[in-house]
Amino acid sequence: MKKILHFLLFLPSCGMAQSNPSMQMDMNKNAAMSKITSYNFPLQPSPVKAGMAYNGKKVEYDLYVTDTMVNFTGKHRHAIAINGQIPAPILEFTEGDTAIIRVHNQMKMETSIHWHGILLPNKEDGVPYLTTSPVEPGKTYTFTFPLIQSGTYWYHSHTMLQEQSGLYGSIVIHPAVEEPKLKEYVVLLSDWTDEKPNQVLRYLKRGGEWYAIKKSALQSYGEAIAAGYFKDKLKQEWQRMPAMDVSDVYYNKFLLNGQEKNEFKDAKPGEVIRLRIINGSASTYFNLQYANSYMRIIAADGINVSPISVNKLEIAIAETYDVLVTVPENGAAELRATSWDVTGYSSAYFGNGPAINAPDIPKLNYFKMMREMGSMNMSGMNMGGMDMKGMDMKNTDMKEMQMPSDTSAHKMDMNMGNMDGMNMGAMQGMDMNMMPPGEFNYNMLRALHPTTLDSSLKPREVRLALTGNMLRYVWSFDFKTLSVADKILIRKGEIVRFVLTNNTMMRHPMHLHGHFFRFINSQGEYSPMKHTFDIKPMETVTIEFEANEEQDWFFHCHILYHMMAGMARIVSYEGSEQNEFAKTGYKKLKKEDNALYPWYDLSVHSQGAWLSGNISNNKNALEFEGRVDWKGNFETETHLLRYLDKQQYLAFYVGYDYRKNKTLPLFNKPNSKDNRHVFDAGFYYLLPMLIRSEWRVDNTGRLRLQLERRDLPLSNNFFFDFRINTDKEYTVAARYMIAKSFSISTNYDSDYKWGIGLTWHY
């Protein structure tokens, strides 16, 4: 950035512009940007729900939902398609039309469609068991609603994890008022995994390491020592924090309109085109960069905003942005969408000729991020609710820089002390709005007209804390998942203000169904209207909206796996009769996040076999440990746990232990514990360094203390385990992961001695 500024300031006094390709590229970008600044888009009338009528032209679509097979990675995998394609067809309308959409479910399981960002009657919203009946196998559901808005939107399944399997598509509603005539393209971003989505969620629940290994994001002790971050790693685990990451899932591919690479050769040289960009991914933020020119944002979440130019646009899950770009005079310019964990990208090329590629984004330095996180002042923060995975360390200084834009009176606040080598005299009187555009942030979004609500009404303020537990993968508001939370009650006609504080270290894209809200930013009364917003770690965000609806509406995190793990609430209008589908289905909806998930590890070694298994939901777990050698000696421990505290560090349990020793000596004495069986009770408590302590008493009155640490990372694939107790029993073990479900392993047990073999993980 400094080099570009230096070049622009000194350009009048030097003749080197043509000799430096990077400088020439900057000049080309500025020239291209000048073309897109001349387009002005009109103010859209604010959609008003009251008095919705089924008028205007009827536009009809038939959507056939089917099981299908796809091959994005060289492997055939199950997916869900609409009309035989992924993504689903683009649905186009004009503001004022009446949409009639018949959804034909040709699968053997139920499905649903939610019209994301569309203002419509409650019963058409498409959330099964809350607003709309699910579309049963072999059945057809007809959605009918008037279109009282314009812009870029999308649709997707709201049934379980079907969205991850391909059930998503785009919606374009053209305005009734005339806009500049431009060639336009829909850009629908998504992520793809070859795994079944329910297996992804199960693996996240078990806290497996394979996704981090695949992304080189494990942050092991060996790597920390080699990189000089050993103390930082110790500090992290002393605070009971797992390794950081910026996304939960490892994805095999990132797609743009269903492909990794797209070419739009019909875009003409020098032409200004409109891109309607939708992030339809299940859990991936994207950084967007365009090779030929800066991007000019003209709409956010379907609503026109005061145009702003940026060189990088980060788009949260479920958001939409409309941007203008200029096609190069020679060549094809790349629009690149890079995943937020920088593990891959997808591309679209506009124009003909040689490829002009967007710049690469550097790989993440997780240890540097860990150190910056550790240097934060944690006093007063609720560390129990934090999740150090997913922390966006670009923002750890908690500052939102107001980047330059060409929209308003907001000028760039520049730190002159940091501009080394600049001619400060040349800067005097310089219009900062002529500076090259920077990276997008929310404070740049400015509505085209004041969005303030009725000041005579005292807002109903609702404060919510975003909370989570990455160790057990439970996400919530105020430590309550949807399955146990009360509804958020509001009244029709009032102004509602949500104040949300993110107490986790994961970013969350939040979406409110059935409403647009003011996203309060630095633009004050011109704060933009949105239906989805991103909230960063430790950030507090305020949104306001007019309660002009009725019945129940969904409010949730749009990371699919967070929503399914509990981060959702119901916004309910007091005194409004409950939707007919919710009367019987609401209980089923609330059960979704509290499902049982099983996992186990089976080690087969030269001296015996070890099995550990777990069946768990949000608050309860059934754990089993079994050990057997090839001489017939064995022992088992079965415990039923109940987690008691918000952080889920403390759990009470009752259990049953059985041991049958035929040949093993006990403490160098003849074995006196053949056929020992006891009932026991106690509690587990998670200590610093992620050591699990167990305190128990059995029915004979015998006390036992046990300390255990599993999955201590020594290198990116190599792990160490240990267990020791006051019965003078101990085990040490190590394993090297070579696949998600397979490790080479070894252990030494005080009773069963040393062995080596293989471990299977499920």
N, C-alpha and C positions, 0 to 999 in steps of 0.2 A: 504494500500500500504506500509506504514511504517513497519507493522508487517511482511509482506512478505520479504521486503528488509532486515530487522533485522535477520530473520530466515536464509536467504541465506548467509549472511555474517558470521554468527556464526555457521553454520552447521558443519564445520570441528572440532570445539572444544566442541560439545555437543552431547549427545546420546539420544535426546528426539524426534527425527523425527517420530519414529513409534508410540509414545504415544499420538500424537496430530493429530486428524483426518483432521483438516484443513491443517496442514503442509503436511500430507500425500497426500491430494488432490493436493496441489501445486506441489509436486514431480511427481504425476501422470500426471498432465498437462504438466510439463516440459518434461517428458518422451514421452508423446504423441506428443508434438511439435517437438521433435527431429526426428520423423518419417516423418513429412511433410516438413521439411526444405531441404530434399534431392531432391525434385522435382523441376526441372527447366523447364520453359516454353519458347518456342522460340520467337524471335522477329517476329511480324507479319508485312508483307509489308504494308506500308501506303496505304490505299485505294485512288485511283486516279480516279476522275470522267471522265476526258477527255478520249475519245476513248472507252467508254463503248460499249460493243458489246453483242449480244444475242448468246453467245456460251455456250458450256458445256452441261451437261445432263439437260434435262427438268424435273423438279419436279413439279407435279400438285396437287393442293388441291381444294376441293369444300367446301365452308363454307356456311352453311344455317343459316341465322339469323332469329330467331323466338321469339315471345312473349311466356313467360312461367310463371309458378307459382313456388315459392320456399318456404321453411320453415326452416329458419336458427334459428328462435327464439321461435318457438312454434306457430307462426302466419303465415298464408299463405299470401304471398305478390307477387305482379307483379315483374317480372324481364325479362331480355333479355338474351337469350342463343345462342350459336353457336354450331350447331350439337347436340343440346339437353343438353349441359353441361356448367357449370360455375365453374372455368374459361374455356375459349375456348380451343380447342385442341392445343397441342404443335406442331408447324410447324418446321420440321427439314430439313436442307439442308447441302450441302457441298460447301465451297467456290468455285466459278467458275460455279455453277449450274445456270440455268435460272428458276426463279420462275414463275409459271403460277397458279394464285389463282383466282378462280371464287367465287364471293360473291353473294349469292342468297338472296335477301331480301324478306322474307315471312311474313313481318309485314305489317300493314296498315299505317305506317309512313315511311318516308325516313330514310336512315342510311348512314354510311360511315365507312371506315377502314383506319387508319393511321398506317404506319409501322415505329414504333418509333426507331430512331437511324439508320435506313437503308439508305444508300446512293443510290439514284435511280433517274430516270428521273422525272422532275417536275410534269408531268401529272399523275404520279403514287403515289404521296405523300399522297393523301387521305384526304386533307382538303377541304370540300365541299364549293363551290362558290369561291374558291381561286385557287386551283391547279387541282381539280378533280371534275367531276360531281357527285352529290349525287346519291346513289343507290335508285331509286324510288321504292315504294311499288310494289311487284310482279315482279320486274325486276332483271336482273343479270348484274354485272359489272365484267369484267375480267382484273385483274392486271397482267402485264407481265414486269419483270425487271431482269437484271442480278445481281448476288450476288458477289460483288467484295470485300467482307470483311468477317471476321469470328467473332464469339463471341456470347454473350448472349444479346438478344434484346426482344422486345415485341410489340404487336399490340393492338389497341383499337379504339373505335369509336371517331370521332371528330365532331359528331352531337349533339348539345345541351348538355344534361346531361346524355346521354345514358351510358357512361362509368361507372357511379355510379351504374347503374342497372345490371351490369354484363357483359358488352360487352368488354372483354379484354382477351388476351391470350399471350402465350410466343413463342419466336422464338429462335432456336438454330442453329447456322451456324458453322459447324465443319471446321477447317482450312484445307487448302490443304497441308500444311506442317505437318509432324508428330509431335504429342505431346505425353507425357506420357499417357499410357493406364490406366485409372482409372474409377471405377464405379462412375457415376454421377447422380445427382438428380436436377430437376428444382424445385425451391422454389418460388412460386408466391404469394406475400402478397397483401391483399386488405382489405377494410373496407366496412361494410354493415350497412345500416339504413333501418328500416321498413317503414320510411316515403317515399313518392314520392320525388325524387330529386328536382323537380320544387317547391315543397312545402318547402323543406329545404332552397332553395335560397330565396324564398319569406319571410320565417321567419327570415333569416339573414338580409334581407333588412328592415324589420320592427324593428329590434333591440330587439327582444324578449329575455327574461331572462331564459327560461326553460332549454336550453342546459347547461348554467352555473349552474343552480340549480341541475341538474342531476349529474354534475361532482363535486359538492361542490366547485365551483370556483367563486361564486358570490361576495365574499369579502364585506359583508354587514357591516354597521356601528356597529351593535350589536356584530358581530364576531370580528371586529377590536378592539372595546373597551375591550372585554374579553381577547384578545390576546396581548393587550398592543400596538396596532398599530393605535390608533385613530388619532394622528397627521399626520401619514403617509397617512391615508385615506383622511383626509382633504386636504392635499397637493396635492394628486392625483386629486381630483375633482376640486380643485381651478385651476388647469392647464387644466381643461375641458377634462380630460382623463377618459374614461370608465374603468371598472374593467379589470384587466389583465387576459389573458388566453393564453394557448399555442396551442389551436386549436379552430376553430369556431364551429364545429359540434359535437354533442353527437352521438356516434355510438353504435348500439345495439350489434354488433359483429365485431371482427377482425378475418380475415380468412387467412389460409395458404393452398394454393391449394384447396380453396373452403370449407375448414373445420377448426374448431377450433383446433382439435387434429389429427395429422397424425402419423402413425407408419410405419417405413421402416425396417421390420424385416429381409429383405434380405441383409442388411449391415452386413458384417462378423466381428467378434471380431478382433480388432487390425488393421483393414483395413483403409487405407487412402482413403477418398472419396472426390469428387468434388461437391460442391453445387453451382448451378447457381441461384443466388438470385435476384429477380426482385421486386421492389416496385411498384405494379400496383394499389395502392390505389387512391382514389379521392382526399383526403386531409389529409392523416396521414403519418407523419414520424414514423419510427420504430427504436427502439434500439434492436440490435441482440446480444444475448449471447449464448454461447455453453457450456454445463455443463462439458464435459469430457476433453476438451483441448482448447488451444487458437486457434483462427481462423487465417489462413494464407491467406491474400488477394493476388490473382495472376492476377486479371483483374478488370478493372473499366470501365463501360460503353462499354463493349465488347472488349476492347483493353488490351493486356497483360501489366502488370506493374512490376517493380522490387518488388519481393515478400516481404510482411511485415506481421508481426504477431501482432494481437491485441486481447484484452480480451472483447472488446465491439465495435460493429460497428453500428454507426447511419447511416441509409440509407434514403436519401431524396426521396420524391415522384418522380417516373419515372426514378430513377437511377437503375443500375444493378451492382452487384459485383459477381465475382467468387471467392470462398474461398475453401481451403482445411481444412478438419477436420479429426480427428482420431476416429474411432468407439471404444468404451471401450472394454477391454478384457472381462469384466463381466458387464452385464446390458445394458440398453438402455439410451443413453444420449440425453438430451433435447436441441434442438435449439429453443430458445424462442424469439419471436418478440413482444416486448412490445410497445404499442402506446406511442407517445411522451407526452400525457397528463396523462399517467399511469392509464387509466381507464379500461384497459383490455389487453389481449395478445392472441396470437395463438402459437401453438407448433408443432414441428416435433421431433419424437424420432427415433434415429438410433441405431439398435442393438436389442438384445434379453435380457430378464431377468428383474430384478428390475429397476424401473425408477431412473435415476440420473438427478435431476432437476437443471435447471439453477437458479441462485440467483434472489430473488425478487428485484425490483427497488422500493425505498421508494416513498411514495406519495408526491406530490408536496406541498411545503409550500408557498402558494401564498402570504401571508403577508410578509414573509421574502423576497420573490422576489420583492414585491412592495417597501419595504424599500431600497433594494439594487438599484432598479431603481431610487428611489427618491434621492439617494445619488450621482447619476451620475452627472457629470458637463454638464448641458443642454445648456450652453452658446454657441451661434452660431448655434444651431440645429434648423431646421425648425419644430417646434412643431406642426404646423398646419397640417403637413402631417403625423404625427405619429399616430400609432395605438397601444395603450398599451396592447391590447389583443394580445396574441401570442408572447410576448417577451420571448426569451430563456435566462433566467437569469443565466444559467450556464456560460454564456459568457459575463456577464455584465462588467467584467474587461477589455473586448476588447483585451484580449491577446490570442494568439494561441500558446499553448505550443507544442514544438516539442517533441512528445512522442518517446520513444525508439523503434527502429526497427532493423531488422537484414539485412538491405539492402545495406547500403552505409556507407560513412565516417561520416555521421551525428551522433554525440554522444549526449547522454542526458545531457542537461545543468542543473545540479543539484544544488539546493540551500542547501549547507552544513549546514547552520544555522538552517534549519528546520528538520534535521535528528536526532531527539532526541534519545539518548541512543545508537547510533551506534558506533562501533569500527572504528574510522576514519583511524587508521593505516591499518586496514584490507582492506579499500577501495582503498588505494594507489595502482595503477597499475591494478585495476580491470577493465575489459572491460565492459563498460556500456551497450553494446549490449547484454550482457548476463542477463541483468535485465529482470524481468517479463514484458511482453508487457503491454501497457496501452490502453487507449481508442483511437479510430481512430480519426484523423483529416486530413484535406486536405493536409497539409504540408508534410504528410508522403508519399503521392503519387508521385512516381518517374517513369518517362518514361524509357523504355529500351534503348532508343537512343535519341540523341538531337532532339528536336522538333522545334528549331528556324526556323523562316521563312526568306525569302530573305531580308537581311539587306540593300541591295542597294535601296529598295523601301521605301519611306516615308509612314508610315501607315496613312490611313484615320481614324481619331479618332472620335468616336461617344460617346458622354457623355449622359447618361440617369440617371434620378433619379426615383427610385421606390417610388410611392406616394399612399396614401390611406386615406379613411375616414371611420372609423369603425362605427361611429354613423349612417351613412346612407348606409354603405356597398357599397362603390364605390372604385374600385381599378384602378390604372392608371400608366402611365409613364409621368413624368413632368406634373402631374395634368391633363393629357389628356387621356381619355379612347379611345379604338380603334375606336369608332363611330365618333370621332371628330379629330383624329390624322392624320397627314400626314404620308406617307410612309418614311421609312429610305432608302435613295438612296445610292447605292454603285455602283462601276464599276468593270466589270470583269477584272481579272488580277492584281488587287491591293491587298494590305494587309489591312485588316480592324481590327481595335482595338476598342472594346466596353469597356468603363469604366462606371461601374454601381455602384451607391450609393443607399443603401437602407435607405430611410428616414422614413420608417414605423417601427413599433415595432413588425412586423410579419416577420417570415422567409418566403422566397420565393424560390421554386425550379424552375429555369429558363431553358427553352429548346429552342434550335434553330433547326429548321427543315433543312434537306438537307445538313448539314455541321458538321464536327468535328472542334473543336477549341482548342487552347492551353489555359488551365486554369493556369494562371500565379500564381505560388506559390513559396515557398522558395527553390525549386529545380532548379530554374534558367533555364538554357538551357535544362534541363531535365523535365521541367514542363509537366504534363500529358495532353493527348488529351482526351476530353470529349464531350458529346453532351448535358448533363444536369448538372447543378450545383446548390448548395444551397448558398444563400446569407443571412447572418444574419442581425439583426437589427443594424443600424448605421455602417454597414460594407461597404467597397468599394472593388469591385472585377474587375479585368481586364481579358478579354479574347481576343484572337487574332485568326484570321483565314484567309486563302487564299480565295479570291473571285473567285472561279473556276466554278461557276454555271451560271444560267440565269433565267430570269423571277422572280416571287414573291415567298417568303418563309415566313412561320409563325414563330414568336418569341414571347413566352408567358410564364407566370407563369403556372406551372403545378398543382397548387391547382385548381381543377376544378371550384370551385365557384369564385375564384379570376379571372380566365380567363373569365368566363361568366359575371363577373361584370366589365370587361373593361381592365384588365392588359394584353394587347397584342399589338403587332405592326407587321407591314408588312415590311420585308427586301426586297427591290426591286432593281433589276439590271437595271441601266440606259441604255436606248437605246435598251432594250430587249423587243421584242413583248410580250404583255400580253397573258397569257394562255387563250385559247378559253373559258374556263368555267368562268374565272374571268371577262371577258368582260361584262357579263350580271349579274353575281352573286355577284360581289364584294360589291355592295350596300346592298345586303341582309345580307352578312356576317357582315358588319359594323353596322347593326341595332340590332344585337343580344344583346349587352350589355345595350342598351337603352330601353329595354322593360318596359312596365308598370306593376307595382306590387301593388295589393290592400291589405289592412288589415283593421280591425276594432275591437273595443271593445264595447260590449253592456252590460250595467248594468241594471238589473231589481231589483228595491228596493221597500221597503214598501211605500215610498212616491212618487215614480215616476220612470222614465226610462231615462237613459243617453246613447247616441250613439256618438262615435267618429270614423270617418273613414278617410282613406287616400288612394289616388291612386298616385303613384310616379314613376318617372324615374330618370335619373342621375341629371338633373338640375331643374326639375319642379315637382310640387306636387299640387294636388287638395285636400284640407282638409275640412272636414265637422264636425260640432259640433251641436248636438241637445239635448234638454232637455224638458221633458214633465212630468207633474204630473197627478194624476188620476182625477183632477177636470177640466182638459181641458186647463190649462195654458201651454204654450210652447214657446220656442225660438230656433232659429237656426242661425248658422254662417257658411258661405261658403266662402272659400278663395282660390284663385289661386295664387300659389307662384312661384317665379323664384329665385333660388340661384345665388348669384352674385360673391362671392369671392372663392378663391381656397379651403380654409378650409371649405366652406359651413357653416360658422357661420352666414352670413348675407343673408337675403332673402327679396325681395320686393314682395308685394302682392296687389291684388285688390279683393274686395269681396262684398257680399250682406248679410245683417243681417235682420232677421224678428222675431218679438216678438208679441205674442198675449196673453195678460194677462186678464183673466176674473175676478179673485177673489183676486189676490195677491195685498197687499198694497205696495206702493213704498215709502221708507224712512219714514214710519209711516204716510203717507198721502194717501188720496184716489188715486187709480191708474189712472194716466193720460197718460199712454203709451200703451193703448190698440191699437192693429194693427199698431205698430211702425215698419217701414221698412226703411232702409237706405242703401246707397252704401258707401263703405269706401275704403280707401287705406292706406298703411303704410308699415312697415318693421318689421321683426323679427331679433333679434340679440341674439346669445348665450353668456350668461355671465359666469364668473367663477362659480363653483359649479353646472354647467350644468343647470343653470336657464335660461329659455327662456323669453326674454323680448319682448313685443309687443308695438309698437308706431304707432298710427293710427289717422286719421281724417276722419269724415264722411261727407256726402254731406250737412249737416246742419252747418258744421264748428266746430262741437264738437270734442275735443281732448280726447284721452284716452291712459293711460299707463297701461300695464298689465304685471305681473310677474307670471311665472308658472314653477313648477318643477314636473315632473312625475317620477314614478318608483324609488323613493329614497329608497334604500334597508336598512331595519332595521334588518332583520335576513335573513337566507338563503331562506325563502319562503315569507317573510312578507315585504310589500312595502307601502310607504306613498306618497300621492300626495297633492299639494296645488295650489291654484290660487287666486290672489287678484288683483283688479284694482282700478283705480281712480274714477270709478262710484260707489264705496263703495259696490261692489259685491265681494264675496269671497266663496271659496269652499275648504274643506279639506276632504280627503278620505284615506282609507286604504283597503288593500286587502291581502288575504292569498292564494297563488297559490297552488292548490292541483293537478293540471294536466296542460298540455301544453295549453289547451283551456278552462280552468275552474278555477275560483277563488271564494272564499267567500269574500264579500266586504261590506263596509259600507261607508257612507259619510254624511257630513253636509253642506248644501248650504244656503247662506244668504237669498235666496228667498224661496227655496223648503224645507228647514229644514232638520231634520235628518231622515235617513232611513238605512235599512240593507237588503241584498239580495245576489244575485249571479251575476257574470260577466262572459260573454263568450268572448273568444279571438279568432280572426281569423287572 
